[in-house]
Amino acid sequence: MPSDAELVRRARGGGRDAFAELVAHHHAVLVRCCRRLVGDDAHDAAQEAVVAALLSLDRLRDDDRFGAWLVGIGLNVCRATLRGSDPLTYAGV
């Protein structure tokens, strides 16, 4: 199995399958973290986090830390949702 860093490099190069593999690998943790903040809306928040990550993949500084970065985006989306803000704007997109 390729490392997160390798998958990020491939995804930045346009590899849709690589991005999908990254998300699949980290999705369960993302949803669990979101569930702690927004409960039943966790899957919606996670989906918005994935979109934000896709749109801002070039901002990821350490390719090996994709999972932590994705969860951080997810938590930002959750916080924005709780405040009633636009989650994607708060997530940095």
HTML snippet that shows the backbone in 3Dmol.js (N, CA, C, O; Angstrom):
<script src="https://3Dmol.org/build/3Dmol-min.js"></script>
<div id="view" style="width:600px;height:400px;position:relative"></div>
<script>
const pdb = `
ATOM      1  N   MET A   1       0.847  -1.182   0.000  1.00  0.00           N
ATOM      2  CA  MET A   1       0.000   0.000   0.000  1.00  0.00           C
ATOM      3  C   MET A   1       0.892   1.246   0.000  1.00  0.00           C
ATOM      4  O   MET A   1       1.823   1.345   0.800  1.00  0.00           O
ATOM      5  N   PRO A   2       0.607   2.191  -0.896  1.00  0.00           N
ATOM      6  CA  PRO A   2       1.426   3.411  -0.961  1.00  0.00           C
ATOM      7  C   PRO A   2       1.225   4.281   0.284  1.00  0.00           C
ATOM      8  O   PRO A   2       0.171   4.243   0.919  1.00  0.00           O
ATOM      9  N   SER A   3       2.235   5.050   0.613  1.00  0.00           N
ATOM     10  CA  SER A   3       2.158   5.962   1.759  1.00  0.00           C
ATOM     11  C   SER A   3       1.228   7.124   1.425  1.00  0.00           C
ATOM     12  O   SER A   3       0.904   7.371   0.263  1.00  0.00           O
ATOM     13  N   ASP A   4       0.802   7.839   2.484  1.00  0.00           N
ATOM     14  CA  ASP A   4      -0.008   9.032   2.257  1.00  0.00           C
ATOM     15  C   ASP A   4       0.747  10.041   1.398  1.00  0.00           C
ATOM     16  O   ASP A   4       0.167  10.671   0.514  1.00  0.00           O
ATOM     17  N   ALA A   5       2.039  10.190   1.662  1.00  0.00           N
ATOM     18  CA  ALA A   5       2.833  11.155   0.891  1.00  0.00           C
ATOM     19  C   ALA A   5       2.807  10.817  -0.597  1.00  0.00           C
ATOM     20  O   ALA A   5       2.656  11.708  -1.433  1.00  0.00           O
ATOM     21  N   GLU A   6       2.953   9.546  -0.927  1.00  0.00           N
ATOM     22  CA  GLU A   6       2.921   9.130  -2.335  1.00  0.00           C
ATOM     23  C   GLU A   6       1.538   9.384  -2.932  1.00  0.00           C
ATOM     24  O   GLU A   6       1.430   9.870  -4.058  1.00  0.00           O
ATOM     25  N   LEU A   7       0.488   9.060  -2.190  1.00  0.00           N
ATOM     26  CA  LEU A   7      -0.875   9.285  -2.687  1.00  0.00           C
ATOM     27  C   LEU A   7      -1.159  10.774  -2.873  1.00  0.00           C
ATOM     28  O   LEU A   7      -1.812  11.164  -3.840  1.00  0.00           O
ATOM     29  N   VAL A   8      -0.674  11.602  -1.956  1.00  0.00           N
ATOM     30  CA  VAL A   8      -0.852  13.054  -2.103  1.00  0.00           C
ATOM     31  C   VAL A   8      -0.151  13.541  -3.358  1.00  0.00           C
ATOM     32  O   VAL A   8      -0.716  14.326  -4.119  1.00  0.00           O
ATOM     33  N   ARG A   9       1.064  13.088  -3.581  1.00  0.00           N
ATOM     34  CA  ARG A   9       1.789  13.503  -4.805  1.00  0.00           C
ATOM     35  C   ARG A   9       1.021  13.096  -6.059  1.00  0.00           C
ATOM     36  O   ARG A   9       0.915  13.871  -7.009  1.00  0.00           O
ATOM     37  N   ARG A  10       0.493  11.888  -6.055  1.00  0.00           N
ATOM     38  CA  ARG A  10      -0.275  11.433  -7.223  1.00  0.00           C
ATOM     39  C   ARG A  10      -1.572  12.228  -7.371  1.00  0.00           C
ATOM     40  O   ARG A  10      -1.976  12.563  -8.485  1.00  0.00           O
ATOM     41  N   ALA A  11      -2.218  12.528  -6.249  1.00  0.00           N
ATOM     42  CA  ALA A  11      -3.466  13.299  -6.293  1.00  0.00           C
ATOM     43  C   ALA A  11      -3.212  14.714  -6.808  1.00  0.00           C
ATOM     44  O   ALA A  11      -4.004  15.250  -7.582  1.00  0.00           O
ATOM     45  N   ARG A  12      -2.114  15.310  -6.379  1.00  0.00           N
ATOM     46  CA  ARG A  12      -1.774  16.650  -6.881  1.00  0.00           C
ATOM     47  C   ARG A  12      -1.521  16.632  -8.379  1.00  0.00           C
ATOM     48  O   ARG A  12      -1.732  17.633  -9.064  1.00  0.00           O
ATOM     49  N   GLY A  13      -1.076  15.511  -8.876  1.00  0.00           N
ATOM     50  CA  GLY A  13      -0.831  15.359 -10.303  1.00  0.00           C
ATOM     51  C   GLY A  13      -2.086  15.007 -11.085  1.00  0.00           C
ATOM     52  O   GLY A  13      -2.017  14.739 -12.284  1.00  0.00           O
ATOM     53  N   GLY A  14      -3.224  15.007 -10.421  1.00  0.00           N
ATOM     54  CA  GLY A  14      -4.489  14.731 -11.102  1.00  0.00           C
ATOM     55  C   GLY A  14      -5.021  13.336 -10.882  1.00  0.00           C
ATOM     56  O   GLY A  14      -6.021  12.958 -11.494  1.00  0.00           O
ATOM     57  N   GLY A  15      -4.384  12.559 -10.026  1.00  0.00           N
ATOM     58  CA  GLY A  15      -4.827  11.185  -9.779  1.00  0.00           C
ATOM     59  C   GLY A  15      -6.060  11.118  -8.896  1.00  0.00           C
ATOM     60  O   GLY A  15      -5.965  11.190  -7.670  1.00  0.00           O
ATOM     61  N   ARG A  16      -7.213  10.980  -9.525  1.00  0.00           N
ATOM     62  CA  ARG A  16      -8.468  10.913  -8.766  1.00  0.00           C
ATOM     63  C   ARG A  16      -8.518   9.684  -7.878  1.00  0.00           C
ATOM     64  O   ARG A  16      -9.005   9.743  -6.748  1.00  0.00           O
ATOM     65  N   ASP A  17      -8.013   8.572  -8.391  1.00  0.00           N
ATOM     66  CA  ASP A  17      -8.005   7.345  -7.596  1.00  0.00           C
ATOM     67  C   ASP A  17      -7.132   7.502  -6.355  1.00  0.00           C
ATOM     68  O   ASP A  17      -7.454   6.960  -5.298  1.00  0.00           O
ATOM     69  N   ALA A  18      -6.047   8.228  -6.475  1.00  0.00           N
ATOM     70  CA  ALA A  18      -5.160   8.448  -5.333  1.00  0.00           C
ATOM     71  C   ALA A  18      -5.871   9.263  -4.256  1.00  0.00           C
ATOM     72  O   ALA A  18      -5.767   8.945  -3.071  1.00  0.00           O
ATOM     73  N   PHE A  19      -6.586  10.300  -4.651  1.00  0.00           N
ATOM     74  CA  PHE A  19      -7.319  11.097  -3.669  1.00  0.00           C
ATOM     75  C   PHE A  19      -8.415  10.260  -3.027  1.00  0.00           C
ATOM     76  O   PHE A  19      -8.624  10.331  -1.816  1.00  0.00           O
ATOM     77  N   ALA A  20      -9.102   9.482  -3.817  1.00  0.00           N
ATOM     78  CA  ALA A  20     -10.157   8.610  -3.281  1.00  0.00           C
ATOM     79  C   ALA A  20      -9.584   7.619  -2.278  1.00  0.00           C
ATOM     80  O   ALA A  20     -10.214   7.331  -1.260  1.00  0.00           O
ATOM     81  N   GLU A  21      -8.407   7.101  -2.554  1.00  0.00           N
ATOM     82  CA  GLU A  21      -7.768   6.161  -1.633  1.00  0.00           C
ATOM     83  C   GLU A  21      -7.378   6.855  -0.325  1.00  0.00           C
ATOM     84  O   GLU A  21      -7.543   6.285   0.754  1.00  0.00           O
ATOM     85  N   LEU A  22      -6.867   8.074  -0.419  1.00  0.00           N
ATOM     86  CA  LEU A  22      -6.548   8.846   0.783  1.00  0.00           C
ATOM     87  C   LEU A  22      -7.789   9.047   1.644  1.00  0.00           C
ATOM     88  O   LEU A  22      -7.756   8.827   2.855  1.00  0.00           O
ATOM     89  N   VAL A  23      -8.859   9.458   1.027  1.00  0.00           N
ATOM     90  CA  VAL A  23     -10.098   9.715   1.763  1.00  0.00           C
ATOM     91  C   VAL A  23     -10.621   8.427   2.381  1.00  0.00           C
ATOM     92  O   VAL A  23     -11.026   8.420   3.544  1.00  0.00           O
ATOM     93  N   ALA A  24     -10.619   7.351   1.630  1.00  0.00           N
ATOM     94  CA  ALA A  24     -11.103   6.073   2.151  1.00  0.00           C
ATOM     95  C   ALA A  24     -10.298   5.637   3.369  1.00  0.00           C
ATOM     96  O   ALA A  24     -10.850   5.099   4.328  1.00  0.00           O
ATOM     97  N   HIS A  25      -9.003   5.869   3.323  1.00  0.00           N
ATOM     98  CA  HIS A  25      -8.123   5.462   4.418  1.00  0.00           C
ATOM     99  C   HIS A  25      -8.410   6.253   5.693  1.00  0.00           C
ATOM    100  O   HIS A  25      -8.251   5.711   6.787  1.00  0.00           O
ATOM    101  N   HIS A  26      -8.822   7.503   5.589  1.00  0.00           N
ATOM    102  CA  HIS A  26      -8.981   8.373   6.751  1.00  0.00           C
ATOM    103  C   HIS A  26     -10.434   8.718   7.079  1.00  0.00           C
ATOM    104  O   HIS A  26     -10.698   9.427   8.051  1.00  0.00           O
ATOM    105  N   HIS A  27     -11.364   8.229   6.286  1.00  0.00           N
ATOM    106  CA  HIS A  27     -12.766   8.632   6.428  1.00  0.00           C
ATOM    107  C   HIS A  27     -13.366   8.259   7.780  1.00  0.00           C
ATOM    108  O   HIS A  27     -14.071   9.075   8.372  1.00  0.00           O
ATOM    109  N   ALA A  28     -13.117   7.076   8.276  1.00  0.00           N
ATOM    110  CA  ALA A  28     -13.725   6.641   9.541  1.00  0.00           C
ATOM    111  C   ALA A  28     -13.305   7.542  10.699  1.00  0.00           C
ATOM    112  O   ALA A  28     -14.135   7.913  11.530  1.00  0.00           O
ATOM    113  N   VAL A  29     -12.034   7.893  10.758  1.00  0.00           N
ATOM    114  CA  VAL A  29     -11.548   8.773  11.823  1.00  0.00           C
ATOM    115  C   VAL A  29     -12.171  10.164  11.671  1.00  0.00           C
ATOM    116  O   VAL A  29     -12.576  10.779  12.657  1.00  0.00           O
ATOM    117  N   LEU A  30     -12.243  10.648  10.443  1.00  0.00           N
ATOM    118  CA  LEU A  30     -12.849  11.949  10.177  1.00  0.00           C
ATOM    119  C   LEU A  30     -14.282  11.992  10.685  1.00  0.00           C
ATOM    120  O   LEU A  30     -14.664  12.939  11.374  1.00  0.00           O
ATOM    121  N   VAL A  31     -15.071  10.994  10.360  1.00  0.00           N
ATOM    122  CA  VAL A  31     -16.477  10.967  10.778  1.00  0.00           C
ATOM    123  C   VAL A  31     -16.588  10.874  12.296  1.00  0.00           C
ATOM    124  O   VAL A  31     -17.424  11.550  12.896  1.00  0.00           O
ATOM    125  N   ARG A  32     -15.754  10.045  12.924  1.00  0.00           N
ATOM    126  CA  ARG A  32     -15.790   9.937  14.388  1.00  0.00           C
ATOM    127  C   ARG A  32     -15.496  11.277  15.056  1.00  0.00           C
ATOM    128  O   ARG A  32     -16.172  11.655  16.012  1.00  0.00           O
ATOM    129  N   CYS A  33     -14.504  11.986  14.562  1.00  0.00           N
ATOM    130  CA  CYS A  33     -14.163  13.293  15.140  1.00  0.00           C
ATOM    131  C   CYS A  33     -15.282  14.302  14.924  1.00  0.00           C
ATOM    132  O   CYS A  33     -15.606  15.074  15.826  1.00  0.00           O
ATOM    133  N   CYS A  34     -15.863  14.298  13.751  1.00  0.00           N
ATOM    134  CA  CYS A  34     -16.969  15.215  13.467  1.00  0.00           C
ATOM    135  C   CYS A  34     -18.185  14.879  14.330  1.00  0.00           C
ATOM    136  O   CYS A  34     -18.887  15.778  14.794  1.00  0.00           O
ATOM    137  N   ARG A  35     -18.429  13.603  14.542  1.00  0.00           N
ATOM    138  CA  ARG A  35     -19.587  13.183  15.339  1.00  0.00           C
ATOM    139  C   ARG A  35     -19.508  13.746  16.764  1.00  0.00           C
ATOM    140  O   ARG A  35     -20.534  14.052  17.371  1.00  0.00           O
ATOM    141  N   ARG A  36     -18.304  13.879  17.284  1.00  0.00           N
ATOM    142  CA  ARG A  36     -18.148  14.423  18.643  1.00  0.00           C
ATOM    143  C   ARG A  36     -18.650  15.860  18.747  1.00  0.00           C
ATOM    144  O   ARG A  36     -19.107  16.291  19.805  1.00  0.00           O
ATOM    145  N   LEU A  37     -18.561  16.592  17.650  1.00  0.00           N
ATOM    146  CA  LEU A  37     -18.983  17.998  17.686  1.00  0.00           C
ATOM    147  C   LEU A  37     -20.401  18.221  17.182  1.00  0.00           C
ATOM    148  O   LEU A  37     -21.141  19.021  17.754  1.00  0.00           O
ATOM    149  N   VAL A  38     -20.790  17.523  16.116  1.00  0.00           N
ATOM    150  CA  VAL A  38     -22.086  17.834  15.492  1.00  0.00           C
ATOM    151  C   VAL A  38     -23.053  16.661  15.469  1.00  0.00           C
ATOM    152  O   VAL A  38     -24.118  16.758  14.860  1.00  0.00           O
ATOM    153  N   GLY A  39     -22.713  15.579  16.106  1.00  0.00           N
ATOM    154  CA  GLY A  39     -23.642  14.449  16.218  1.00  0.00           C
ATOM    155  C   GLY A  39     -24.066  13.883  14.878  1.00  0.00           C
ATOM    156  O   GLY A  39     -23.236  13.465  14.070  1.00  0.00           O
ATOM    157  N   ASP A  40     -25.368  13.877  14.658  1.00  0.00           N
ATOM    158  CA  ASP A  40     -25.935  13.252  13.456  1.00  0.00           C
ATOM    159  C   ASP A  40     -25.530  13.939  12.156  1.00  0.00           C
ATOM    160  O   ASP A  40     -25.685  13.357  11.083  1.00  0.00           O
ATOM    161  N   ASP A  41     -25.024  15.146  12.228  1.00  0.00           N
ATOM    162  CA  ASP A  41     -24.590  15.868  11.032  1.00  0.00           C
ATOM    163  C   ASP A  41     -23.142  15.547  10.651  1.00  0.00           C
ATOM    164  O   ASP A  41     -22.568  16.202   9.781  1.00  0.00           O
ATOM    165  N   ALA A  42     -22.561  14.551  11.294  1.00  0.00           N
ATOM    166  CA  ALA A  42     -21.148  14.229  11.085  1.00  0.00           C
ATOM    167  C   ALA A  42     -20.837  13.856   9.639  1.00  0.00           C
ATOM    168  O   ALA A  42     -19.805  14.261   9.104  1.00  0.00           O
ATOM    169  N   HIS A  43     -21.712  13.094   9.006  1.00  0.00           N
ATOM    170  CA  HIS A  43     -21.414  12.681   7.626  1.00  0.00           C
ATOM    171  C   HIS A  43     -21.445  13.872   6.671  1.00  0.00           C
ATOM    172  O   HIS A  43     -20.643  13.943   5.740  1.00  0.00           O
ATOM    173  N   ASP A  44     -22.363  14.803   6.897  1.00  0.00           N
ATOM    174  CA  ASP A  44     -22.409  16.017   6.066  1.00  0.00           C
ATOM    175  C   ASP A  44     -21.146  16.846   6.268  1.00  0.00           C
ATOM    176  O   ASP A  44     -20.557  17.334   5.304  1.00  0.00           O
ATOM    177  N   ALA A  45     -20.731  17.003   7.523  1.00  0.00           N
ATOM    178  CA  ALA A  45     -19.515  17.763   7.818  1.00  0.00           C
ATOM    179  C   ALA A  45     -18.297  17.094   7.199  1.00  0.00           C
ATOM    180  O   ALA A  45     -17.426  17.764   6.644  1.00  0.00           O
ATOM    181  N   ALA A  46     -18.240  15.776   7.294  1.00  0.00           N
ATOM    182  CA  ALA A  46     -17.115  15.042   6.712  1.00  0.00           C
ATOM    183  C   ALA A  46     -17.080  15.227   5.200  1.00  0.00           C
ATOM    184  O   ALA A  46     -16.008  15.398   4.620  1.00  0.00           O
ATOM    185  N   GLN A  47     -18.235  15.193   4.564  1.00  0.00           N
ATOM    186  CA  GLN A  47     -18.288  15.383   3.113  1.00  0.00           C
ATOM    187  C   GLN A  47     -17.800  16.779   2.729  1.00  0.00           C
ATOM    188  O   GLN A  47     -17.066  16.941   1.754  1.00  0.00           O
ATOM    189  N   GLU A  48     -18.207  17.774   3.493  1.00  0.00           N
ATOM    190  CA  GLU A  48     -17.742  19.136   3.211  1.00  0.00           C
ATOM    191  C   GLU A  48     -16.238  19.251   3.436  1.00  0.00           C
ATOM    192  O   GLU A  48     -15.551  19.973   2.714  1.00  0.00           O
ATOM    193  N   ALA A  49     -15.732  18.543   4.431  1.00  0.00           N
ATOM    194  CA  ALA A  49     -14.290  18.559   4.693  1.00  0.00           C
ATOM    195  C   ALA A  49     -13.525  17.937   3.532  1.00  0.00           C
ATOM    196  O   ALA A  49     -12.463  18.433   3.158  1.00  0.00           O
ATOM    197  N   VAL A  50     -14.046  16.867   2.963  1.00  0.00           N
ATOM    198  CA  VAL A  50     -13.391  16.218   1.831  1.00  0.00           C
ATOM    199  C   VAL A  50     -13.359  17.159   0.629  1.00  0.00           C
ATOM    200  O   VAL A  50     -12.346  17.246  -0.065  1.00  0.00           O
ATOM    201  N   VAL A  51     -14.450  17.855   0.385  1.00  0.00           N
ATOM    202  CA  VAL A  51     -14.491  18.820  -0.725  1.00  0.00           C
ATOM    203  C   VAL A  51     -13.463  19.923  -0.479  1.00  0.00           C
ATOM    204  O   VAL A  51     -12.712  20.293  -1.381  1.00  0.00           O
ATOM    205  N   ALA A  52     -13.435  20.442   0.747  1.00  0.00           N
ATOM    206  CA  ALA A  52     -12.469  21.499   1.081  1.00  0.00           C
ATOM    207  C   ALA A  52     -11.042  21.004   0.902  1.00  0.00           C
ATOM    208  O   ALA A  52     -10.192  21.735   0.393  1.00  0.00           O
ATOM    209  N   ALA A  53     -10.770  19.774   1.314  1.00  0.00           N
ATOM    210  CA  ALA A  53      -9.422  19.206   1.168  1.00  0.00           C
ATOM    211  C   ALA A  53      -9.055  19.076  -0.305  1.00  0.00           C
ATOM    212  O   ALA A  53      -7.933  19.396  -0.699  1.00  0.00           O
ATOM    213  N   LEU A  54      -9.980  18.617  -1.104  1.00  0.00           N
ATOM    214  CA  LEU A  54      -9.713  18.476  -2.541  1.00  0.00           C
ATOM    215  C   LEU A  54      -9.386  19.827  -3.165  1.00  0.00           C
ATOM    216  O   LEU A  54      -8.466  19.939  -3.975  1.00  0.00           O
ATOM    217  N   LEU A  55     -10.142  20.848  -2.785  1.00  0.00           N
ATOM    218  CA  LEU A  55      -9.948  22.171  -3.369  1.00  0.00           C
ATOM    219  C   LEU A  55      -8.690  22.874  -2.869  1.00  0.00           C
ATOM    220  O   LEU A  55      -8.201  23.805  -3.509  1.00  0.00           O
ATOM    221  N   SER A  56      -8.167  22.432  -1.731  1.00  0.00           N
ATOM    222  CA  SER A  56      -6.994  23.113  -1.179  1.00  0.00           C
ATOM    223  C   SER A  56      -5.824  22.171  -0.937  1.00  0.00           C
ATOM    224  O   SER A  56      -4.991  22.432  -0.069  1.00  0.00           O
ATOM    225  N   LEU A  57      -5.751  21.092  -1.682  1.00  0.00           N
ATOM    226  CA  LEU A  57      -4.688  20.104  -1.509  1.00  0.00           C
ATOM    227  C   LEU A  57      -3.297  20.717  -1.670  1.00  0.00           C
ATOM    228  O   LEU A  57      -2.331  20.244  -1.071  1.00  0.00           O
ATOM    229  N   ASP A  58      -3.204  21.752  -2.466  1.00  0.00           N
ATOM    230  CA  ASP A  58      -1.909  22.408  -2.668  1.00  0.00           C
ATOM    231  C   ASP A  58      -1.425  23.146  -1.415  1.00  0.00           C
ATOM    232  O   ASP A  58      -0.258  23.531  -1.348  1.00  0.00           O
ATOM    233  N   ARG A  59      -2.296  23.349  -0.424  1.00  0.00           N
ATOM    234  CA  ARG A  59      -1.914  24.029   0.815  1.00  0.00           C
ATOM    235  C   ARG A  59      -1.352  23.081   1.875  1.00  0.00           C
ATOM    236  O   ARG A  59      -0.812  23.532   2.884  1.00  0.00           O
ATOM    237  N   LEU A  60      -1.475  21.795   1.654  1.00  0.00           N
ATOM    238  CA  LEU A  60      -0.959  20.809   2.610  1.00  0.00           C
ATOM    239  C   LEU A  60       0.557  20.901   2.638  1.00  0.00           C
ATOM    240  O   LEU A  60       1.214  20.726   1.612  1.00  0.00           O
ATOM    241  N   ARG A  61       1.111  21.175   3.809  1.00  0.00           N
ATOM    242  CA  ARG A  61       2.560  21.393   3.936  1.00  0.00           C
ATOM    243  C   ARG A  61       3.348  20.103   4.084  1.00  0.00           C
ATOM    244  O   ARG A  61       4.447  19.985   3.542  1.00  0.00           O
ATOM    245  N   ASP A  62       2.803  19.134   4.809  1.00  0.00           N
ATOM    246  CA  ASP A  62       3.504  17.875   5.062  1.00  0.00           C
ATOM    247  C   ASP A  62       2.656  16.744   4.514  1.00  0.00           C
ATOM    248  O   ASP A  62       1.648  16.366   5.111  1.00  0.00           O
ATOM    249  N   ASP A  63       3.064  16.206   3.380  1.00  0.00           N
ATOM    250  CA  ASP A  63       2.268  15.192   2.687  1.00  0.00           C
ATOM    251  C   ASP A  63       1.996  13.964   3.545  1.00  0.00           C
ATOM    252  O   ASP A  63       0.983  13.293   3.348  1.00  0.00           O
ATOM    253  N   ASP A  64       2.868  13.659   4.484  1.00  0.00           N
ATOM    254  CA  ASP A  64       2.674  12.503   5.359  1.00  0.00           C
ATOM    255  C   ASP A  64       1.578  12.731   6.394  1.00  0.00           C
ATOM    256  O   ASP A  64       1.147  11.783   7.050  1.00  0.00           O
ATOM    257  N   ARG A  65       1.122  13.966   6.549  1.00  0.00           N
ATOM    258  CA  ARG A  65       0.142  14.294   7.588  1.00  0.00           C
ATOM    259  C   ARG A  65      -1.251  14.583   7.008  1.00  0.00           C
ATOM    260  O   ARG A  65      -2.037  15.334   7.585  1.00  0.00           O
ATOM    261  N   PHE A  66      -1.529  13.976   5.869  1.00  0.00           N
ATOM    262  CA  PHE A  66      -2.823  14.204   5.230  1.00  0.00           C
ATOM    263  C   PHE A  66      -3.985  13.910   6.175  1.00  0.00           C
ATOM    264  O   PHE A  66      -4.926  14.699   6.254  1.00  0.00           O
ATOM    265  N   GLY A  67      -3.935  12.801   6.885  1.00  0.00           N
ATOM    266  CA  GLY A  67      -5.034  12.413   7.773  1.00  0.00           C
ATOM    267  C   GLY A  67      -5.309  13.453   8.840  1.00  0.00           C
ATOM    268  O   GLY A  67      -6.462  13.828   9.057  1.00  0.00           O
ATOM    269  N   ALA A  68      -4.274  13.924   9.507  1.00  0.00           N
ATOM    270  CA  ALA A  68      -4.437  14.947  10.542  1.00  0.00           C
ATOM    271  C   ALA A  68      -4.961  16.246   9.938  1.00  0.00           C
ATOM    272  O   ALA A  68      -5.806  16.919  10.528  1.00  0.00           O
ATOM    273  N   TRP A  69      -4.452  16.589   8.760  1.00  0.00           N
ATOM    274  CA  TRP A  69      -4.895  17.795   8.072  1.00  0.00           C
ATOM    275  C   TRP A  69      -6.377  17.698   7.709  1.00  0.00           C
ATOM    276  O   TRP A  69      -7.126  18.658   7.891  1.00  0.00           O
ATOM    277  N   LEU A  70      -6.796  16.549   7.201  1.00  0.00           N
ATOM    278  CA  LEU A  70      -8.196  16.343   6.831  1.00  0.00           C
ATOM    279  C   LEU A  70      -9.095  16.435   8.057  1.00  0.00           C
ATOM    280  O   LEU A  70     -10.148  17.071   8.001  1.00  0.00           O
ATOM    281  N   VAL A  71      -8.705  15.821   9.147  1.00  0.00           N
ATOM    282  CA  VAL A  71      -9.496  15.892  10.376  1.00  0.00           C
ATOM    283  C   VAL A  71      -9.562  17.342  10.874  1.00  0.00           C
ATOM    284  O   VAL A  71     -10.611  17.787  11.340  1.00  0.00           O
ATOM    285  N   GLY A  72      -8.465  18.066  10.780  1.00  0.00           N
ATOM    286  CA  GLY A  72      -8.477  19.480  11.174  1.00  0.00           C
ATOM    287  C   GLY A  72      -9.465  20.281  10.352  1.00  0.00           C
ATOM    288  O   GLY A  72     -10.183  21.124  10.890  1.00  0.00           O
ATOM    289  N   ILE A  73      -9.508  20.031   9.068  1.00  0.00           N
ATOM    290  CA  ILE A  73     -10.493  20.700   8.210  1.00  0.00           C
ATOM    291  C   ILE A  73     -11.895  20.312   8.660  1.00  0.00           C
ATOM    292  O   ILE A  73     -12.784  21.158   8.755  1.00  0.00           O
ATOM    293  N   GLY A  74     -12.084  19.027   8.935  1.00  0.00           N
ATOM    294  CA  GLY A  74     -13.392  18.555   9.394  1.00  0.00           C
ATOM    295  C   GLY A  74     -13.841  19.245  10.669  1.00  0.00           C
ATOM    296  O   GLY A  74     -15.004  19.629  10.793  1.00  0.00           O
ATOM    297  N   LEU A  75     -12.931  19.405  11.614  1.00  0.00           N
ATOM    298  CA  LEU A  75     -13.279  20.076  12.866  1.00  0.00           C
ATOM    299  C   LEU A  75     -13.602  21.551  12.625  1.00  0.00           C
ATOM    300  O   LEU A  75     -14.492  22.105  13.269  1.00  0.00           O
ATOM    301  N   ASN A  76     -12.886  22.183  11.706  1.00  0.00           N
ATOM    302  CA  ASN A  76     -13.198  23.577  11.353  1.00  0.00           C
ATOM    303  C   ASN A  76     -14.578  23.687  10.718  1.00  0.00           C
ATOM    304  O   ASN A  76     -15.321  24.626  11.001  1.00  0.00           O
ATOM    305  N   VAL A  77     -14.921  22.734   9.864  1.00  0.00           N
ATOM    306  CA  VAL A  77     -16.254  22.709   9.252  1.00  0.00           C
ATOM    307  C   VAL A  77     -17.316  22.559  10.341  1.00  0.00           C
ATOM    308  O   VAL A  77     -18.341  23.240  10.312  1.00  0.00           O
ATOM    309  N   CYS A  78     -17.071  21.673  11.293  1.00  0.00           N
ATOM    310  CA  CYS A  78     -18.027  21.462  12.382  1.00  0.00           C
ATOM    311  C   CYS A  78     -18.211  22.734  13.205  1.00  0.00           C
ATOM    312  O   CYS A  78     -19.337  23.107  13.533  1.00  0.00           O
ATOM    313  N   ARG A  79     -17.124  23.386  13.532  1.00  0.00           N
ATOM    314  CA  ARG A  79     -17.206  24.623  14.314  1.00  0.00           C
ATOM    315  C   ARG A  79     -17.995  25.697  13.560  1.00  0.00           C
ATOM    316  O   ARG A  79     -18.812  26.407  14.148  1.00  0.00           O
ATOM    317  N   ALA A  80     -17.747  25.804  12.278  1.00  0.00           N
ATOM    318  CA  ALA A  80     -18.475  26.779  11.461  1.00  0.00           C
ATOM    319  C   ALA A  80     -19.960  26.430  11.417  1.00  0.00           C
ATOM    320  O   ALA A  80     -20.814  27.314  11.472  1.00  0.00           O
ATOM    321  N   THR A  81     -20.256  25.158  11.317  1.00  0.00           N
ATOM    322  CA  THR A  81     -21.648  24.717  11.300  1.00  0.00           C
ATOM    323  C   THR A  81     -22.336  25.087  12.610  1.00  0.00           C
ATOM    324  O   THR A  81     -23.467  25.572  12.603  1.00  0.00           O
ATOM    325  N   LEU A  82     -21.667  24.865  13.718  1.00  0.00           N
ATOM    326  CA  LEU A  82     -22.238  25.195  15.027  1.00  0.00           C
ATOM    327  C   LEU A  82     -22.465  26.698  15.183  1.00  0.00           C
ATOM    328  O   LEU A  82     -23.393  27.117  15.875  1.00  0.00           O
ATOM    329  N   ARG A  83     -21.622  27.508  14.545  1.00  0.00           N
ATOM    330  CA  ARG A  83     -21.764  28.961  14.608  1.00  0.00           C
ATOM    331  C   ARG A  83     -22.769  29.489  13.589  1.00  0.00           C
ATOM    332  O   ARG A  83     -23.186  30.645  13.664  1.00  0.00           O
ATOM    333  N   GLY A  84     -23.153  28.651  12.647  1.00  0.00           N
ATOM    334  CA  GLY A  84     -24.073  29.093  11.613  1.00  0.00           C
ATOM    335  C   GLY A  84     -23.384  29.778  10.458  1.00  0.00           C
ATOM    336  O   GLY A  84     -24.039  30.442   9.654  1.00  0.00           O
ATOM    337  N   SER A  85     -22.056  29.628  10.357  1.00  0.00           N
ATOM    338  CA  SER A  85     -21.285  30.223   9.259  1.00  0.00           C
ATOM    339  C   SER A  85     -21.270  29.277   8.067  1.00  0.00           C
ATOM    340  O   SER A  85     -21.715  28.133   8.155  1.00  0.00           O
ATOM    341  N   ASP A  86     -20.750  29.776   6.954  1.00  0.00           N
ATOM    342  CA  ASP A  86     -20.552  28.934   5.770  1.00  0.00           C
ATOM    343  C   ASP A  86     -19.339  28.035   6.036  1.00  0.00           C
ATOM    344  O   ASP A  86     -18.216  28.533   6.121  1.00  0.00           O
ATOM    345  N   PRO A  87     -19.544  26.721   6.167  1.00  0.00           N
ATOM    346  CA  PRO A  87     -18.443  25.834   6.528  1.00  0.00           C
ATOM    347  C   PRO A  87     -17.265  25.864   5.577  1.00  0.00           C
ATOM    348  O   PRO A  87     -16.122  25.798   6.029  1.00  0.00           O
ATOM    349  N   LEU A  88     -17.495  25.962   4.280  1.00  0.00           N
ATOM    350  CA  LEU A  88     -16.370  25.934   3.340  1.00  0.00           C
ATOM    351  C   LEU A  88     -15.532  27.192   3.438  1.00  0.00           C
ATOM    352  O   LEU A  88     -14.318  27.139   3.243  1.00  0.00           O
ATOM    353  N   THR A  89     -16.150  28.316   3.735  1.00  0.00           N
ATOM    354  CA  THR A  89     -15.375  29.543   3.914  1.00  0.00           C
ATOM    355  C   THR A  89     -14.497  29.417   5.142  1.00  0.00           C
ATOM    356  O   THR A  89     -13.326  29.795   5.103  1.00  0.00           O
ATOM    357  N   TYR A  90     -15.032  28.897   6.222  1.00  0.00           N
ATOM    358  CA  TYR A  90     -14.256  28.748   7.445  1.00  0.00           C
ATOM    359  C   TYR A  90     -13.166  27.698   7.296  1.00  0.00           C
ATOM    360  O   TYR A  90     -12.120  27.787   7.939  1.00  0.00           O
ATOM    361  N   ALA A  91     -13.407  26.709   6.451  1.00  0.00           N
ATOM    362  CA  ALA A  91     -12.427  25.648   6.259  1.00  0.00           C
ATOM    363  C   ALA A  91     -11.242  26.112   5.428  1.00  0.00           C
ATOM    364  O   ALA A  91     -10.289  25.357   5.238  1.00  0.00           O
ATOM    365  N   GLY A  92     -11.284  27.331   4.935  1.00  0.00           N
ATOM    366  CA  GLY A  92     -10.148  27.868   4.205  1.00  0.00           C
ATOM    367  C   GLY A  92     -10.242  27.742   2.707  1.00  0.00           C
ATOM    368  O   GLY A  92      -9.236  27.887   2.012  1.00  0.00           O
ATOM    369  N   VAL A  93     -11.425  27.475   2.192  1.00  0.00           N
ATOM    370  CA  VAL A  93     -11.579  27.331   0.739  1.00  0.00           C
ATOM    371  C   VAL A  93     -12.099  28.620   0.165  1.00  0.00           C
ATOM    372  O   VAL A  93     -12.302  28.719  -1.045  1.00  0.00           O
TER     373      VAL A  93
END
`;
const viewer = $3Dmol.createViewer("view");
viewer.addModel(pdb, "pdb");
viewer.setStyle({}, {cartoon: {color: "spectrum"}});
viewer.zoomTo();
viewer.render();
</script>
